[in-house]
Amino acid sequence: GAVVSQHPSWVICKSGTSVKIECRSLDFQATTMFWYRQFPKQSLMLMATSNEGSKATYEQGVEKDKFLINHASLTLSTLTVTSAHPEDSSFYICSASGIPHYEQYFGPGTRLTVT
Amino acid sequence: RKEVEQDPGPFNVPEGATVAFNCTYSNSASQSFFWYRQDCRKEPKLLMSVYSSGNEDGRFTAQLNRASQYISLLIRDSKLSDSATYLCVVNIGNQFYFGTGTSLTVIP
């Protein structure tokens, strides 16, 4: 299988600050990357889909100005949570799909706590 | 109507039992199908892809029925370590649609 890494794995920040999460495909070209959020005991919720070199497509209800996504290369996508608030505290997971692995492979997730 | 629907369970089965999950999808143009497992507080991990001819990997068997638009996962001889949430995933183009997951607990 393919390997996707995420950094940081765990972050605590103060309300009002911004947090950047990185997602990297280590051994394949990720033409598409996905960002999800998961609250405790709930299903994965797709936030946005990004294709390398293009603007991300956000799901309904997800604020694109609050959750900035950049997918500038075939191995790296970043999600920046701007002006974080306690309700943004969640488990953020990225996944990647591409060449030769068209299935989605998930990063280990980033647990964000906003105080 | 949701793209993918799964029975959330929970399924509580004794060790050694056989358990089956079904998942239905609404879009007949769906191209690829997968089962993932997700352990508590972890990321989903690909369990197996599902092919029209059906496929087997050890104790796990996946089937696809395009006519009825459902996929299934059969787990034989359940182990304690099989306890997890099983996610059904359907792919159309570069979009992936996830079911809400079926929770399985294998009891000693």
Boltz contact constraints between the chains, C-beta under 6 A:
constraints:
  - contact:
      token1: [A, 32]
      token2: [B, 94]
      max_distance: 6.0
  - contact:
      token1: [A, 43]
      token2: [B, 100]
      max_distance: 6.0
  - contact:
      token1: [A, 43]
      token2: [B, 101]
      max_distance: 6.0
  - contact:
      token1: [A, 44]
      token2: [B, 98]
      max_distance: 6.0
  - contact:
      token1: [A, 93]
      token2: [B, 43]
      max_distance: 6.0
  - contact:
      token1: [A, 103]
      token2: [B, 46]
      max_distance: 6.0
  - contact:
      token1: [A, 104]
      token2: [B, 96]
      max_distance: 6.0
  - contact:
      token1: [A, 106]
      token2: [B, 43]
      max_distance: 6.0
  - contact:
      token1: [A, 106]
      token2: [B, 44]
      max_distance: 6.0
  - contact:
      token1: [A, 108]
      token2: [B, 43]
      max_distance: 6.0
  - contact:
      token1: [A, 109]
      token2: [B, 43]
      max_distance: 6.0
